[in-house]
Amino acid sequence: MAFSTTTANFTSQPFSFNAPSPTSHVKLLITPTSASPFFGSTRKLRLPSSSIFNLHRRSGTVVGVSQVVKEKKPKSTLNLLITKEEGLELYEDMVLGRAFEDMCAQMYYRGKMFGFVHLYNGQEAVSTGFIKLLKQQDSVVSTYRDHVHALSKGVPARAVMSELFGKTTGCCRGQGGSMHMFSREHNLLGGFAFIGEGIPVATGAAFTSKYKREVLKEADCDHVTLAFFGDGTCNNGQFFECLNMAALWKLPIVFVVENNLWAIGMSHLRATSDPQIYKKGPAFGMPGIHVDGMDVLKVRDVAKEAIARARRGDGPTLVECETYRFRGHSLADPDELRDPAEKARYAARDPIAALKKYIIENNLTSEAELKAIDKKIDEVLEDAVEFADESPLPPRSQLLENVFADPKGFGIGPDGRYRCEDPKFTQGTAHV
Amino acid sequence: MLGVVRQKMLGQSLPKIRPVVSVLRSYSSAAKQMTVRDALNSALDEEMSADPKVFLMGEEVGEYQGAYKISKGLLDKYGPERVRDTPITEAGFAGIGVGAAYYGLKPVVEFMTFNFSMQAIDHIINSAAKSNYMSAGQMSVPIVFRGPNGAAAGVGAQHSQCYAAWYASCPGLKVLTPYSSEDARGLLKAAIRDPDPVVFLENELLYGESFPVSDEVLDSSFCLPIGKAKIERVGRDVTITAFSKMVGHALKAAEILEKDGIDAEVINLRSIRPLDRSTINASVRKTNRLITVEEGFPQHGVGAEICASVVEESFAYLDAPVERIAGADIPMPYAANLERMAVPQVEDIVRAAKRACYRSVPLAAAA
């Protein structure tokens, strides 16, 4: 088959990706045509040794955050993983995610939000760690647990909150809801309720990026797509279909598994024959990496490399982030099956607390500044709730809008003209 | 007798008077003959050459030249990036098509038969059809899902289902069912240019059939409007609606009925969603009798929808109950004689028309 003729172009393609930290200079020692050194976990990477890369190797096993923080106590300030600005950005994003979800729970129990609401508490490190490395034109595809992905990608809190309240000022005008967040401006492609549904769509977005570069000759198109999904999805057929096609066609995508060990009440270990999801990557010809998803710095480290790999044109990566959701599957889930001891163990590894500790211990900034961020986020959320409260409900005329991009799709009315041309069309009943 | 009948086609008038029955191939003195296969191929070719964002994706569309040779020659012309052979992953590549369509590409996703679309139906309905609505207009999906639909010859139960009714019940989709080469060309071009997801249901047994095509049809900008049915044969006594292969059967039945003095009007629906209720109802108001013909399963089928529409809008005009002819309510059998019994035949349509006209016994020809 004649697909791989253009891969030669990718290795020489310069990428305009700006990365201040030293890990960006890691070039994975592989060419597109060589077979093996890369297939497998990061342990097999031939990397120059330094404390940074000790971290890489350590990310092949699960470690508690407290252990990591001990090891990360810097030998000198030059070995810090983040700058002050980056630290504050990460902190603010995670706090926004956490506070937003807590506010959602409050609003739900007050009746302002309804339907299915799936909260992201505890998993913020994955969203922040990955999405904050993206450009505006890069895409993110998510599942029903998408509020925090939307916020990290840049959708304003007001727009997300209004959408959840079902108001017309929401990011989807109240037509999508909690599980269907879309934003053209921020390249957030949803928001899908069916698990596994977003993975092919994300693969398609990555396909478009490559198509634009190769066929439409837009030479600077190097957009990367991230697909977020959970452990339950990794047993679904569409997941495997897309791992195959993404590797086959070398698409610029990163498959991010948010393994929080539970699919509603089904434990990952009860549902999966081989629970180590990252191993499924090499089976399809792409690297599979396992990372501690409760530690935003580690996630960010791995994300940098995976995204750079995609942007270079070296193809997809499968990243398994071991994480945990502090709340139930949704606000309707009584969450009785999970062991309280397990919950307590993970609560001790709270990613926000861990980052805060790291920032303070390395003197990146003062506690007061972090508290100021907390306060600022509280104000943002209060404003978002107020905005959503005061926004109007969608008018009746909105019922029939947006079903088609070309509303002639509603067909011809009894008078022989297209229904949509009748000015009273949207005032009538829903009968079409 | 027949005389010369001016063809009345809504929204489109031909510059010359055409013979009514397009099945009679001997009337091709002025027009060229073209098979449906060539019509589809030429439509794809022209749309791909006009817009580099159009690409074809599916199983065997490239090197095999298309499972039914519809995409013959396209790989050589446009290259493997635009004519993509896929692995056998309907759900995967249908979803990839949707993701690509979000970003403005125009995928034409081929299913080897629409039976296999059931493996991808999540993407056709949930991500293609509903995305524009869920995103409030931000993500439109200009995708075309095409492939052969309905019964072929002796292919058994899992390869013979007609999906018109299922897809047509879903808001956000447009569902087209071409019959002739003109339909095939015009509707496929319209589908590819359309900014919404279109399910394009072809028919394998029609691929090899030839139809006359005028120069207008052969022009590369030729396009048929979506949502308008075509009156293939004007009549006075009974309306017969049909789509895809059944149009041919309906026209043959009309010829037979004519000998018994029943002048049938045959409507080629062309578009199942949106259904051209206006044309159907206008016709029923003229003839007062309706027969719906389809190949698919009877319950909740296209005929049921047409009947409901006519009852809602033209009840007072009906002189006889609506007759619904559909495939048998069974999975398609394999044996040739059973298969023939499971699919509507010309005799079934003739009998139904006579029932509708309350004439079980043929009368002498009446004016």
Interface residues (C-beta under 8 A of the other chain):
Chain A: M1 A2 F3 V141 C171 C172 R173 G174 Q175 G176 G177 H180 F182 S183 R184 L189 G190 G191 F192 A193 F194 E197 I199 P200 V201 A202 T203 G204 A205 A206 F207 T208 S209 Y211 K212 E214 V215 L216 G237 Q238 E241 C242 N244 M245 L248 E401 N402 V403 F404 A405 D406 K408 G409 F410 G411 I412 G413 P414 D415 G416 Y418
Chain B: L10 P52 K53 F55 E63 G79 P80 E81 R82 D85 T86 P87 T89 A91 G92 F93 A94 G95 I96 G97 V98 G99 A100 A101 Y102 Y103 G104 L105 D122 H123 N126 S127 S131 N132 Y133 M134 S135 A136 G137 Q138 M139 S140 V141 P142 P171 G172 K174 D194 P195 D196 P225 I226 G227 K228 S271 R273 P274 L275 D276 R277 S278 T279 N281 A282 E313
